């Protein structure tokens, strides 16, 4: 509704087993698994192109967007830790 044509969701952590082209930010641990995005069914009215990428892919995309004057919004949050009991 705000007029965006696309959104890229980017992880802010490198994969621990990455190919070496990803540089972790200071004081941020690497991530053991690739980021996942799931659908809870509440976004049926959202019609926007979206893509999720890891940090190694996101950093060059973000740099190019910023260089060309494209609006880049960064939002960061911590996910809760979930303990699975068997």
Buried (B, 14 or more C-beta within 10 A) or exposed (E): EEEEEEEBEBBBBBBEEBEEEBEBEEEEEEBEEEBEEEEEEEEEEEEEEEEBBBBBBBBEBBEEEEEEEEEEEEEEEEEEEEEEEE
